[in-house]
Amino acid sequence: MQTYIRSKSIGNLSKQETSECRRLTMGSIGEMQKNLDRERRHSKPPFSSFMPASHKTGRAVMIREQASDKLLGWALIIYNSGEPSAHFYVHKDCRRLGLGRQLHRHVERFGPDAYCFPPGRRSRAFFRAVGACIDPGFA
């Protein structure tokens, strides 16, 4: 399967891209969706004018199938008090194909010390295998 990665700041995501990410990770519920929505609000006026100059805008890293442009997985990098954290999701049918590793390599460019929040045992095993920082509350 041929894939490519597209990375954008949250404020530059199109409505279609935002919708695709939300649909892939179960619609309007979940931590990734809440963080995505919050970052989108904060990247636009009037909220953006209240952000300190040191505030880094979150990023979405999307991995897509080249032939169909279908979204296969994505990662969300956000900054809380200047500290990066990363959330990942790969479609269930596309797991164990190396897509998570590709996403992780790209995320490391923007947040090399980003904490990851693995919700389950398999996620924790994956993040340990790639050498990611795991939030102590999930270890």
C-alpha positions as CSV (number, residue, x, y, z in Angstrom):
1,M,0.0,0.0,0.0
2,Q,1.4,3.4,-1.0
3,T,0.9,6.1,1.5
4,Y,1.9,9.7,2.0
5,I,1.9,12.0,5.0
6,R,0.4,15.5,5.2
7,S,1.1,17.7,8.3
8,K,-0.7,20.9,9.0
9,S,-1.1,23.3,11.9
10,I,-4.6,22.8,13.5
11,G,-5.7,26.3,12.4
12,N,-4.9,25.5,8.7
13,L,-7.0,22.3,8.6
14,S,-9.9,22.5,6.1
15,K,-13.4,21.6,7.3
16,Q,-13.2,18.4,5.3
17,E,-9.9,17.4,6.9
18,T,-11.2,18.1,10.4
19,S,-14.4,16.1,9.6
20,E,-12.3,13.2,8.3
21,C,-10.2,13.1,11.4
22,R,-13.3,13.3,13.6
23,R,-15.1,10.5,11.7
24,L,-12.1,8.2,11.8
25,T,-11.9,8.4,15.6
26,M,-15.5,7.9,16.4
27,G,-17.2,11.2,15.6
28,S,-17.6,13.9,18.3
29,I,-16.6,11.9,21.4
30,G,-13.2,11.2,22.7
31,E,-10.1,13.0,23.9
32,M,-8.6,13.6,20.4
33,Q,-11.8,15.3,19.2
34,K,-12.0,17.5,22.3
35,N,-8.3,18.5,21.9
36,L,-8.8,19.1,18.1
37,D,-11.8,21.3,18.7
38,R,-10.1,23.3,21.5
39,E,-7.0,23.9,19.4
40,R,-9.1,25.0,16.4
41,R,-10.9,27.5,18.6
42,H,-7.7,28.8,20.1
43,S,-6.0,29.2,16.7
44,K,-8.6,31.7,15.5
45,P,-9.6,35.2,16.6
46,P,-10.6,36.3,19.1
47,F,-8.8,33.6,21.2
48,S,-5.6,33.7,19.2
49,S,-5.1,37.4,20.2
50,F,-5.0,36.3,23.9
51,M,-2.4,33.6,23.4
52,P,1.2,34.4,24.5
53,A,3.8,34.7,21.8
54,S,5.4,31.6,23.1
55,H,2.3,29.5,22.5
56,K,2.8,26.8,19.8
57,T,-0.1,25.9,17.7
58,G,-1.0,22.2,17.6
59,R,-0.5,20.1,14.5
60,A,-2.3,17.3,12.8
61,V,-0.3,14.6,11.0
62,M,-2.4,12.6,8.6
63,I,-1.4,9.5,6.8
64,R,-3.3,8.8,3.6
65,E,-3.5,6.1,0.9
66,Q,-2.0,7.4,-2.2
67,A,-4.4,5.9,-4.7
68,S,-7.7,6.9,-3.0
69,D,-6.6,9.7,-0.7
70,K,-8.4,7.9,2.1
71,L,-7.4,8.9,5.6
72,L,-5.9,5.8,7.3
73,G,-4.6,7.3,10.5
74,W,-3.7,10.6,12.2
75,A,-1.8,12.0,15.1
76,L,-2.6,15.2,17.0
77,I,0.2,17.1,18.7
78,I,-0.8,19.7,21.2
79,Y,1.0,21.9,23.7
80,N,-0.2,22.2,27.3
81,S,1.9,24.8,29.2
82,G,4.5,24.5,26.5
83,E,4.9,20.8,26.9
84,P,4.0,18.7,23.8
85,S,1.7,15.7,24.0
86,A,0.7,13.4,21.1
87,H,-2.4,11.4,20.5
88,F,-2.5,8.7,17.7
89,Y,-5.2,6.8,15.9
90,V,-4.8,4.3,13.0
91,H,-7.9,2.7,11.4
92,K,-8.4,-0.8,12.8
93,D,-8.1,-2.4,9.3
94,C,-4.7,-0.7,8.8
95,R,-3.0,-1.6,12.1
96,R,0.2,-3.6,12.2
97,L,1.3,-2.3,8.7
98,G,3.8,0.2,9.9
99,L,1.6,3.2,9.6
100,G,1.8,4.0,13.3
101,R,5.6,4.0,13.1
102,Q,5.5,6.3,10.1
103,L,3.2,8.7,12.1
104,H,5.5,8.5,15.1
105,R,8.6,9.3,13.1
106,H,6.9,12.4,11.7
107,V,5.5,13.5,15.1
108,E,9.0,13.4,16.5
109,R,10.0,16.2,14.2
110,F,7.5,18.5,15.9
111,G,7.5,17.2,19.4
112,P,10.5,15.0,20.1
113,D,9.7,14.7,23.8
114,A,5.9,14.6,23.4
115,Y,4.1,12.5,25.9
116,C,1.8,9.8,24.5
117,F,-1.4,8.7,26.1
118,P,-2.0,5.0,25.2
119,P,-5.5,4.0,26.2
120,G,-4.9,0.2,26.1
121,R,-2.4,-2.6,26.5
122,R,-1.6,-2.8,22.8
123,S,-1.1,0.9,22.5
124,R,1.3,0.9,25.4
125,A,3.3,-2.0,23.8
126,F,3.4,0.0,20.5
127,F,4.7,3.2,22.2
128,R,7.3,1.3,24.2
129,A,8.5,-0.5,21.0
130,V,9.0,2.9,19.2
131,G,10.7,4.5,22.2
132,A,8.0,7.1,22.8
133,C,7.6,8.9,26.1
134,I,4.5,7.5,27.8
135,D,2.6,9.6,30.3
136,P,3.2,8.2,33.7
137,G,-0.5,7.9,34.4
138,F,-0.8,5.4,31.5
139,A,2.4,3.4,32.1
